[in-house]
Amino acid sequence: MIDVLYFAWVRERIGLPRERVETDAPTVAALVDQLRAREDRYEAAFADLSAIRVAVDQQLTGFDAPLTGVREVAFFPPMTGG
């Protein structure tokens, strides 16, 4: 089981701040594919991956990151400074 966290507009499109997901996905990209296949709201949230950042166990990473031994994956839009 992996805790999946959603922030900002990703959370708004999916309608959940977090959920526990049973997955055997080897990478973040494979997890996203599984989520997209669930419902239209996930497809809408992950339609443009260039607009989403990902953190695995609170470390920024890419969608090719492995999920072996991972406890948490977070999806969020890019941060802007100010």
LINZILIN-V30997 format. One record per backbone hydrogen bond with DSSP energy under -1.0 kcal/mol. CO is the residue of the C=O (numbers start at 1). NH is the residue of the N-H. Records with the same first field share a line. If there is no record, write none. Layout:
CO: NH / NH
This chain:
2: 21
3: 73
4: 19
5: 75
7: 10
8: 12
9: 13
10: 14
11: 15
17: 6
19: 4
21: 2
26: 67
27: 31
28: 32
29: 33
30: 34
31: 35
32: 36
33: 37
35: 38
39: 43
40: 44
41: 45
42: 46
48: 51
49: 52
53: 76
54: 61
55: 74
56: 59
59: 56
62: 65
63: 29
65: 28
67: 70
71: 3
72: 57
73: 5
74: 55
75: 7
76: 53
